[in-house]
């Protein structure tokens, strides 16, 4: 191997990496030891042979070489592999080259224990690690363990016989081009398991595959499949999580009585190992292989598509509702991520709030998976259900085109070795739908109740019934309502309307907007995204109980439900009571005097605030804060700015109510919202009221009746 060519090629790989759209995240860097190391890595793509040594070299500053199948060493590819430090598995000097690097620490090595790319990610057979391929199947290779054991035995044997057999020791050093024993002293070989997880896995035509098609009359099927899969990963973007596991040392091996006795024997002529030692090393290599294979796959970064594919595979019936699949995945994610109870790595998208799975799917996790399953004829949509299709791919096709023709199975295969995860998936997959809904409901309600208790404790204030979210049980699961209180208020604000609707037999849930019911200082730390999440959870609660959901909200709460309505495909209707459209819609009875308010608005735009709070007068002082955080106002303003484009996206039946003599919010904004609504099923009612919170107190009965009639007419 030419060192100059190695480093020159490294620059080319660096350039390739910079052009790639892959988002690489490295985990467990602290597990990389300082001495000679064999990195054992799962093998899914060709690009790993090029890119992974580059990343490891950047972390260790030690050259990294690897092994590759002998069939690759042909023509110009052979020259490239030689330059980047790849040697053939059939190279007659293979072991000698590797052992020298491990003894001296001059280079680290990458070995793929599967022995080949596992394109289908099917590595479990009969409950054990078993690599299947078009020619049959085989166990993972023990070569990495064998080389590590041999290197360490040789190191200790050479040092142990340094004085007794200087001539034999020197002969060995000369044969391996090692200058002296000092070059191997004080070092220890370790094995570091490494997992590579790609997300998402997609195969489609790209620039690379199109170029190959133009340059070659007939592109070999394997090459086309690799260009379509790996080219898409590099060019269209893929998340690559690289996890380095705990190093596996050889202390137990070296401290065994067998090795101890062997080290006392004359060094003799390499490569002589006694039959007894050879048997022991073979047995230990097998055990170590099982250990590092388990470590490699236990580090898989579990992602959404792993879970969707696993549930689709494990679900015992042929048909299921899309929302049922969503709930099962949500339940599994929550069980996995709550204190990471089963100890697996999670893709960063699973470490965030998952309520989008139950609402608008704004990150398209569900949509993208379902589209792929439909495209690959894994499922079809029929009468509102997903129907699993039975398809049997020829075994040969499965190996060579699995990533193209059956990526859903590839996704499920990748997490098959994760036993605790599989146990959880089976448990949730076999639970009846009503029980899954109930568990999701309980999880959401308890989470919000606990959130309020924890927030009050953190803020040093007592909890109150008025500040707590509440759920009123209805008489039927046909329709339910989510009622959202206004900015600076608490769930108690909507209680009178909630009780009225509940007497009509409706389920009602009133969420607590984040930062409310505690202190103004707590509210100042929240953003409008936190408020949106509170409303989304409210929708998820009622949709877990009822077939139809209506969203209702007061003032900014009304704006929040309109915003969510614009993102939901399924919604019975939406009610907004006195919603503002601009900050300027507010009067000085809610905000400070006009001169101060004008100055604050200007400073908010410049992000140049010099006050934190201002006092205000409220018509419902017993359920409102007595001071308004400027940062809260800023968030209201930012949210209302976003709201300008929202009404046109609302395509559900809508009711807008406005008090004609509202002392807080003028009617101009609510009328504009109504005019711009994207639905034809809409109604605007202007009431001759002089208060802002018209759903409670004197004369609120008429408002309750109007809202009740609107909801009743939605579902008959």
C-alpha positions in Angstrom: 0.0 0.0 0.0 1.3 3.4 -1.0 1.0 5.9 1.9 1.2 8.9 -0.5 -1.6 7.5 -2.6 -3.6 6.7 0.6 -3.6 10.3 1.8 -4.1 11.8 -1.7 -7.1 9.6 -2.2 -8.3 10.7 1.3 -8.5 14.2 -0.1 -10.7 13.0 -2.9 -13.0 11.2 -0.5 -13.2 14.4 1.6 -14.4 16.2 -1.5 -16.9 13.5 -2.2 -18.2 13.7 1.4 -18.6 17.5 1.1 -20.7 17.1 -2.0 -22.9 14.4 -0.4 -26.2 15.4 1.1 -25.8 12.7 3.8 -26.3 14.1 7.3 -23.8 12.1 9.4 -24.0 12.0 13.2 -21.3 10.3 15.2 -22.1 8.8 18.6 -19.9 7.2 21.2 -16.6 8.8 20.0 -15.4 8.4 23.6 -15.4 4.6 23.1 -12.6 4.7 20.6 -9.4 3.6 22.4 -6.0 5.0 21.7 -4.3 1.8 20.7 -4.5 -0.6 17.7 -8.2 -1.3 17.0 -10.3 -3.5 14.8 -13.6 -1.8 14.0 -16.3 -4.5 13.2 -19.1 -2.9 11.2 -22.4 -4.0 9.7 -22.3 -3.9 5.9 -25.2 -2.5 3.8 -23.6 -0.3 1.1 -20.5 -0.1 -1.1 -19.9 3.5 0.0 -19.0 2.3 3.5 -15.7 1.0 2.1 -14.9 4.6 1.0 -16.5 6.9 3.5 -16.2 5.1 6.9 -12.4 4.9 6.9 -12.4 8.6 6.2 -14.6 9.4 9.3 -12.6 7.0 11.6 -9.3 8.5 10.4 -10.6 12.0 11.3 -11.4 10.8 14.8 -8.2 8.8 15.4 -5.6 10.4 13.0 -4.4 6.8 12.5 -4.6 5.3 8.9 -7.5 3.0 8.6 -7.4 0.0 6.2 -10.1 -2.6 5.4 -10.8 -5.9 3.8 -13.0 -6.4 0.7 -14.2 -9.4 -1.3 -11.7 -10.6 -3.9 -14.2 -10.2 -6.7 -14.0 -6.4 -6.5 -10.3 -6.3 -7.3 -10.7 -6.0 -11.1 -9.4 -3.3 -13.5 -9.5 0.4 -12.4 -11.5 -0.5 -9.2 -8.5 -2.6 -8.0 -6.3 0.5 -8.3 -8.7 2.6 -6.4 -9.0 0.0 -3.6 -5.3 -0.3 -3.4 -4.9 3.5 -3.0 -7.5 3.8 -0.2 -6.0 0.9 1.9 -8.3 -1.9 1.0 -6.8 -5.4 0.6 -8.4 -8.5 -0.8 -9.7 -11.2 1.5 -7.7 -13.6 -0.7 -4.5 -11.7 -0.5 -1.8 -14.3 0.5 -0.2 -11.7 2.8 -3.5 -10.6 4.3 -2.9 -11.8 7.9 0.7 -10.7 7.9 -0.3 -7.2 6.9 -3.0 -7.0 9.5 -1.0 -8.5 12.3 1.8 -6.1 11.7 -0.6 -3.1 11.9 -2.1 -4.4 15.1 1.2 -5.2 16.7 2.7 -1.8 16.0 -0.4 0.3 16.1 0.6 1.8 12.7 -2.9 1.4 11.4 -6.4 0.4 12.5 -8.6 -2.0 10.6 -12.2 -2.3 9.5 -13.7 -5.7 9.1 -17.2 -6.5 8.1 -18.1 -9.7 9.9 -21.1 -10.5 7.6 -18.5 -11.0 4.9 -20.6 -9.3 2.3 -23.2 -6.6 1.9 -26.4 -7.6 3.5 -28.8 -5.7 1.2 -31.9 -7.3 2.7 -30.7 -6.7 6.3 -31.9 -10.2 7.1 -29.2 -11.5 9.5 -31.3 -13.6 11.9 -32.2 -17.2 11.2 -33.5 -19.6 13.8 -32.9 -17.1 16.5 -29.2 -16.8 15.7 -27.1 -14.6 13.5 -27.2 -16.1 10.0 -26.2 -14.3 6.8 -28.4 -15.2 3.9 -27.4 -14.6 0.3 -28.2 -15.9 -3.2 -25.8 -18.8 -2.7 -27.2 -20.0 0.6 -26.3 -18.8 4.1 -23.4 -18.7 6.5 -22.6 -17.6 10.0 -20.9 -14.2 10.5 -17.1 -14.5 10.2 -14.9 -14.8 13.3 -11.9 -13.3 11.5 -11.8 -10.1 13.5 -11.8 -12.0 16.8 -9.2 -14.5 15.5 -6.8 -11.7 14.3 -7.2 -9.8 17.6 -6.4 -12.9 19.7 -3.5 -13.9 17.5 -2.0 -10.3 17.6 -2.2 -10.1 21.4 -0.9 -13.6 21.9 2.1 -12.8 19.6 2.7 -9.5 21.4 2.9 -11.1 24.8 4.8 -14.2 23.6 7.4 -12.0 21.9 7.9 -9.9 25.0 7.9 -13.0 27.3 10.7 -14.7 25.3 12.7 -11.5 24.6 15.6 -12.6 26.8 15.4 -16.4 26.3 15.1 -16.4 22.5 16.5 -13.2 21.1 17.4 -14.8 17.8 13.9 -16.2 17.2 12.3 -13.0 18.3 14.5 -11.0 15.9 13.7 -13.3 13.0 10.0 -12.7 13.6 10.5 -8.9 13.8 12.5 -8.9 10.6 9.9 -11.0 8.8 7.3 -8.5 9.7 9.5 -5.4 9.0 9.2 -4.4 12.7 12.3 -2.4 13.8 12.3 -3.5 17.5 10.2 -4.8 20.4 9.7 -1.2 21.5 7.4 -0.8 18.5 4.9 -3.3 20.0 5.5 -2.7 23.7 2.8 -1.0 25.8 0.0 -1.5 23.2 -3.1 -3.7 23.3 -5.5 -4.6 20.5 -9.2 -4.0 21.1 -12.3 -4.7 19.0 -14.8 -1.9 18.7 -18.3 -2.7 17.4 -19.8 -0.1 15.1 -23.3 0.3 13.8 -24.3 2.2 10.7 -28.0 3.1 10.4 -29.4 4.8 7.3 -32.7 6.7 7.3 -34.7 6.9 5.1 -33.9 4.0 2.7 -35.1 4.9 -0.8 -34.1 3.6 -4.2 -34.9 5.6 -7.3 -33.4 6.8 -10.5 -30.8 9.5 -10.0 -27.9 11.3 -11.8 -25.6 8.4 -11.2 -27.9 5.7 -12.5 -28.9 7.8 -15.5 -25.2 8.4 -16.4 -24.5 4.7 -16.2 -27.4 4.0 -18.5 -26.1 6.4 -21.0 -22.5 5.1 -20.8 -23.3 1.4 -20.9 -25.5 -0.6 -23.3 -26.8 -2.9 -20.5 -26.2 -1.9 -16.9 -25.8 -5.0 -14.8 -28.7 -5.5 -12.5 -26.6 -5.4 -9.3 -24.8 -2.2 -10.4 -28.1 -0.5 -11.3 -29.6 -1.5 -7.9 -26.6 -0.1 -6.0 -26.5 3.1 -8.1 -30.3 3.7 -7.5 -30.1 2.9 -3.8 -26.7 4.4 -2.7 -26.8 7.2 -5.3 -30.1 8.3 -3.9 -28.7 8.2 -0.4 -25.7 10.4 -1.3 -27.4 12.8 -3.7 -30.9 13.1 -2.2 -30.0 13.0 1.4 -30.0 10.4 4.1 -29.4 10.5 7.8 -26.4 8.3 8.7 -26.0 7.5 12.4 -22.6 6.0 13.3 -22.5 4.4 16.7 -19.2 3.3 18.3 -19.8 0.7 21.0 -17.9 -0.1 24.1 -14.5 -1.6 23.2 -14.0 -5.4 23.7 -10.7 -6.1 25.4 -8.8 -9.4 25.5 -7.9 -9.4 29.2 -9.8 -12.6 30.0 -8.1 -14.4 27.1 -4.6 -13.2 28.2 -5.3 -14.1 31.9 -6.5 -17.7 31.2 -4.4 -20.6 32.4 -4.1 -22.0 28.8 -2.5 -18.8 27.5 -0.4 -18.5 30.6 1.1 -21.9 30.0 1.6 -21.3 26.3 3.5 -18.1 26.9 6.1 -20.1 28.8 6.8 -22.3 25.8 9.6 -21.5 23.4 8.6 -19.0 20.7 9.8 -21.3 18.0 9.0 -20.5 14.4 6.0 -18.4 13.5 3.2 -19.2 12.8 3.1 -22.1 15.1 0.3 -22.4 17.6 -0.3 -25.6 19.6 -3.4 -27.6 18.8 -4.7 -26.9 22.3 -4.3 -23.1 22.0 -5.8 -23.2 18.5 -8.9 -25.0 19.7 -9.2 -22.5 22.6 -8.8 -19.5 20.2 -11.4 -20.9 17.8 -13.9 -21.4 20.6 -13.2 -17.9 22.0 -13.4 -16.3 18.6 -16.9 -17.8 18.1 -18.0 -16.4 21.5 -16.5 -13.0 20.7 -18.2 -12.9 17.3 -21.6 -13.5 18.9 -20.7 -10.7 21.4 -19.8 -8.1 18.8 -22.6 -9.0 16.4 -25.1 -8.5 19.2 -23.4 -5.2 20.1 -23.4 -4.0 16.5 -27.1 -4.6 16.0 -28.2 -3.5 19.4 -26.8 -0.1 18.5 -29.2 0.3 15.5 -30.8 3.7 15.6 -34.5 2.9 15.7 -36.6 5.2 13.5 -40.2 5.7 12.4 -40.0 3.5 9.4 -38.6 0.6 11.4 -41.7 0.8 13.6 -44.2 1.2 10.8 -42.7 -1.7 8.9 -42.6 -3.9 12.0 -46.2 -3.2 12.9 -47.3 -3.8 9.3 -45.5 -7.2 9.5 -46.6 -8.2 13.0 -50.2 -7.0 12.9 -52.3 -10.3 13.0 -55.0 -9.2 10.6 -55.0 -8.3 6.9 -56.8 -4.9 7.2 -56.3 -2.0 9.5 -57.2 1.7 9.7 -54.4 4.2 9.0 -55.1 5.9 12.3 -54.9 2.6 14.1 -51.4 2.1 12.7 -50.5 5.6 13.8 -51.8 5.0 17.4 -49.9 1.7 17.7 -46.6 3.3 16.5 -47.2 6.3 18.9 -47.8 4.0 21.8 -44.7 2.0 21.0 -42.6 5.2 20.6 -43.7 6.5 23.9 -43.0 3.2 25.7 -39.5 3.1 24.1 -38.6 6.8 24.7 -40.0 7.2 28.2 -36.6 7.0 30.1 -35.6 4.7 27.2 -36.9 1.8 29.1 -35.5 -0.9 26.8 -32.1 0.9 26.2 -31.9 1.2 22.5 -30.7 4.1 20.4 -33.4 6.3 18.9 -33.1 8.4 15.7 -33.3 12.0 16.7 -36.8 12.3 15.2 -38.0 9.8 17.8 -36.5 11.8 20.6 -38.9 14.7 20.0 -42.6 15.1 20.7 -44.6 12.5 18.7 -48.2 13.9 18.8 -47.9 14.8 15.1 -48.5 11.1 14.5 -52.0 11.5 15.9 -52.7 14.9 14.3 -51.5 16.4 11.1 -48.5 14.3 10.3 -46.6 17.5 9.5 -43.3 15.8 9.2 -44.9 13.3 6.7 -43.6 10.3 8.6 -46.9 8.5 8.0 -47.6 9.8 4.5 -44.1 8.9 3.2 -44.2 5.4 4.6 -47.8 4.7 3.3 -46.9 6.1 -0.2 -43.9 3.7 -0.3 -46.0 0.7 0.9 -48.6 1.5 -1.8 -46.0 2.0 -4.5 -44.3 -1.4 -3.7 -47.7 -3.2 -3.5 -47.2 -4.1 0.1 -50.6 -2.6 0.9 -53.6 -1.2 -0.9 -56.3 1.2 0.2 -59.8 -0.1 0.2 -62.9 1.3 1.8 -60.9 3.5 4.1 -58.7 0.6 5.2 -55.1 -0.4 4.6 -55.1 -4.0 3.2 -51.9 -6.0 3.4 -51.1 -7.8 0.2 -49.6 -11.2 0.2 -46.6 -11.2 -2.1 -43.8 -13.7 -2.4 -40.6 -12.4 -4.1 -38.3 -15.0 -5.7 -35.4 -15.6 -3.3 -32.8 -14.5 -5.9 -34.7 -11.3 -6.6 -35.0 -10.6 -2.9 -31.2 -10.5 -2.5 -30.4 -8.5 -5.6 -33.3 -6.1 -5.7 -34.6 -6.2 -2.2 -33.8 -2.5 -1.5 -35.7 -1.6 -4.6 -38.6 -4.0 -4.7 -39.3 -4.6 -1.0 -37.8 -1.9 1.1 -40.6 -2.4 3.7 -39.2 -5.8 4.5 -35.7 -4.5 4.6 -36.8 -1.9 7.2 -38.4 -4.6 9.4 -35.4 -6.9 9.0 -33.0 -4.3 10.4 -34.6 -4.3 13.8 -35.3 -8.0 14.0 -32.2 -8.6 16.2 -33.6 -6.1 18.8 -35.4 -8.6 21.0 -37.0 -6.3 23.5 -38.2 -4.1 20.7 -39.7 -7.1 18.9 -41.4 -8.2 22.1 -42.9 -4.7 22.5 -44.1 -4.6 18.9 -45.7 -8.0 19.2 -47.5 -7.0 22.4 -48.9 -3.7 21.0 -49.7 -5.3 17.5 -51.9 -7.9 19.1 -53.8 -5.6 21.4 -57.4 -4.8 20.3 -58.0 -1.4 18.8 -60.2 -0.1 21.6 -57.5 -1.0 24.2 -54.8 0.9 22.1 -57.1 3.9 22.0 -57.7 3.8 25.7 -54.0 3.5 26.5 -53.2 6.4 24.2 -55.9 8.5 25.9 -54.7 7.7 29.4 -51.1 8.4 28.4 -52.0 11.8 27.0 -54.4 12.9 29.8 -52.0 11.8 32.6 -49.1 13.5 30.8 -50.9 16.8 30.8 -52.0 16.5 34.4 -48.5 15.7 35.5 -47.2 18.6 33.4 -49.3 21.0 35.3 -48.3 19.6 38.7 -44.6 19.7 37.7 -44.9 23.2 36.4 -46.5 24.5 39.5 -43.9 22.8 41.6 -41.1 24.3 39.5 -42.7 27.8 39.8 -43.3 27.5 43.5 -47.1 27.9 43.3 -49.9 25.7 44.5 -52.0 23.8 41.9 -55.6 24.9 41.4 -58.7 23.3 39.9 -59.1 26.3 37.7 -55.7 25.9 36.2 -55.8 22.2 35.6 -56.9 20.7 32.2 -60.1 18.8 32.5 -62.0 16.0 30.6 -65.8 15.7 30.8 -67.2 12.3 30.0 -69.9 12.2 27.3 -72.7 9.7 26.7 -71.6 8.6 23.2 -68.3 8.3 21.3 -69.9 9.9 18.2 -68.6 13.5 18.7 -66.4 15.3 21.1 -65.1 18.9 21.6 -61.8 20.5 22.4 -62.2 23.9 24.1 -59.1 26.2 24.3 -58.9 29.1 26.7 -57.6 32.5 25.8 -54.1 34.0 26.3 -53.3 34.7 30.0 -56.3 32.6 31.1 -56.8 29.0 32.3 -59.1 26.1 31.4 -61.6 27.2 34.0 -62.5 30.0 31.5 -64.3 27.5 29.2 -66.0 25.5 32.0 -69.5 26.9 31.6 -69.6 26.2 27.9 -68.0 22.8 28.5 -70.7 21.8 31.0 -73.4 23.0 28.6 -72.1 20.8 25.8 -71.5 17.9 28.1 -75.2 18.0 29.1 -75.9 17.5 25.4 -74.0 14.2 25.7 -70.7 15.4 24.2 -67.2 14.6 25.4 -65.3 17.8 26.2 -61.6 18.3 26.9 -60.0 21.6 27.9 -56.2 21.6 27.6 -54.0 24.1 29.5 -51.9 26.2 27.2 -48.2 25.9 28.1 -47.1 28.6 30.6 -50.7 29.3 31.8 -52.1 28.5 35.3 -48.7 29.1 36.9 -46.9 32.4 36.8 -46.3 35.2 34.3 -42.6 34.4 34.6 -43.3 30.9 33.4 -45.4 32.2 30.5 -42.5 34.5 29.5 -40.4 31.3 28.8 -42.9 29.7 26.4 -43.3 30.2 22.7 -46.4 30.0 20.5 -45.1 26.6 19.3 -45.6 25.3 22.9 -49.2 26.6 22.8 -49.8 24.9 19.5 -48.5 21.6 21.0 -51.0 22.0 23.9 -53.9 22.3 21.4 -52.6 19.3 19.3 -52.6 17.1 22.4 -56.1 18.2 23.1 -57.2 17.1 19.7 -55.3 13.8 20.2 -57.2 13.2 23.4 -60.7 13.6 21.9 -59.8 11.8 18.7 -58.8 8.8 20.8 -62.4 8.7 22.2 -64.7 10.1 19.5 -65.4 9.4 15.9 -65.8 13.2 15.1 -63.9 16.1 16.7 -64.8 19.8 16.9 -62.3 22.4 17.9 -63.3 25.5 19.7 -61.4 28.4 21.2 -61.6 31.8 22.7 -59.6 34.8 21.5 -56.1 33.6 20.9 -57.4 30.1 21.7 -59.7 30.6 18.7 -56.8 31.5 16.5 -54.9 28.4 17.7 -57.8 26.1 16.8 -58.1 27.7 13.4 -54.4 27.1 12.8 -54.6 23.5 13.7 -57.8 23.1 11.6 -55.8 24.3 8.6 -53.4 21.3 9.0 -55.9 18.6 9.8 -57.5 16.4 7.1 -60.2 15.0 9.4 -62.2 17.5 11.5 -65.9 17.8 12.0 -65.8 21.6 12.5 -64.2 24.6 14.2 -65.5 27.4 16.4 -63.6 30.6 17.1 -64.9 33.1 19.6 -63.7 36.7 19.2 -60.4 35.8 17.5 -57.9 38.7 16.8 -55.9 38.8 13.5 -53.4 41.5 14.4 -51.8 42.8 17.6 -53.2 46.2 16.8 -56.7 44.6 17.1 -56.2 44.7 20.9 -57.4 47.7 22.8 -55.4 49.5 25.5 -57.6 47.9 28.2 -55.8 44.7 27.5 -52.5 46.1 26.3 -50.8 49.3 27.7 -51.8 52.8 26.7 -51.6 53.7 23.0 -48.3 55.7 23.3 -46.7 52.9 25.3 -48.2 50.2 23.1 -47.0 51.9 19.9 -43.4 52.1 21.4 -43.6 48.4 22.4 -44.7 47.3 19.0 -41.8 49.1 17.4 -39.4 47.6 19.8 -40.8 44.1 19.3 -40.1 44.4 15.6 -36.5 45.5 16.3 -36.1 42.9 19.1 -35.1 45.8 21.4 -37.2 45.4 24.5 -36.5 47.4 27.6 -39.4 46.3 29.9 -40.4 42.8 30.9 -44.1 43.1 32.0 -46.9 45.6 32.1 -50.0 45.7 34.2 -53.5 45.4 32.6 -57.2 45.3 33.5 -59.1 42.1 32.9 -62.8 41.4 33.1 -62.0 37.9 34.5 -59.4 38.7 37.1 -59.9 35.5 39.0 -58.7 33.4 36.0 -56.1 35.7 34.5 -52.6 36.8 35.3 -52.5 40.4 36.6 -49.5 41.3 34.4 -48.6 40.5 30.9 -45.1 39.4 29.9 -43.7 41.4 27.0 -42.2 38.1 25.6 -45.6 36.6 25.7 -47.0 39.6 23.7 -44.1 39.1 21.2 -45.2 35.5 20.8 -48.8 36.4 20.3 -47.7 38.9 17.6 -45.5 36.3 15.9 -48.3 33.8 15.9 -50.8 36.3 14.6 -48.4 37.2 11.8 -48.3 33.5 10.9 -52.1 33.4 11.1 -52.5 35.7 8.1 -52.3 32.8 5.6 -54.1 30.3 7.7 -57.9 31.0 7.1 -57.6 30.2 3.4 -56.3 26.7 4.3 -59.3 25.9 6.6 -61.7 23.7 4.6 -63.8 22.5 7.5 -67.2 23.8 8.6 -66.5 27.0 10.6 -68.3 29.3 13.0 -67.0 32.7 14.0 -68.6 34.5 16.9 -67.8 38.2 17.7 -69.1 40.6 20.4 -70.0 43.9 18.7 -68.9 46.0 21.6 -65.9 43.9 22.5 -63.7 46.0 24.8 -60.6 43.9 24.1 -60.6 42.8 20.4 -62.3 44.7 17.7 -64.5 43.0 15.1 -62.5 43.9 12.0 -60.0 41.1 12.5 -62.6 38.4 13.1 -64.5 39.5 10.0 -61.4 39.3 7.9 -60.8 35.8 9.2 -64.3 34.8 8.2 -64.0 36.4 4.8 -60.8 34.5 4.0 -61.9 31.1 5.3 -61.3 28.4 2.6 -64.6 26.7 3.3 -68.1 27.5 1.9 -69.6 26.0 5.1 -69.0 29.0 7.3 -71.1 31.4 9.5 -70.3 34.7 11.1 -72.4 35.9 14.0 -72.1 39.4 15.4 -73.6 39.6 18.9 -74.6 42.8 20.6 -72.4 42.1 23.6 -70.1 44.4 25.4 -67.6 41.9 26.8 -64.7 39.9 25.4 -65.2 36.5 27.0 -68.7 35.9 25.9 -68.9 32.2 26.7 -69.2 32.8 30.4 -71.1 35.0 32.8 -74.2 37.0 32.1 -76.0 36.3 28.8 -73.6 33.5 27.9 -76.5 31.1 27.5 -77.3 32.4 24.0 -73.7 31.8 22.9 -73.8 28.3 24.3 -77.0 27.6 22.4 -75.5 28.9 19.1 -72.4 26.8 19.5 -74.4 23.7 20.5 -76.7 24.0 17.5 -73.7 24.4 15.2 -72.1 21.2 16.6 -75.4 19.3 16.5 -75.9 20.2 12.8 -72.4 18.9 11.9 -73.2 15.2 12.4 -77.0 15.2 12.4 
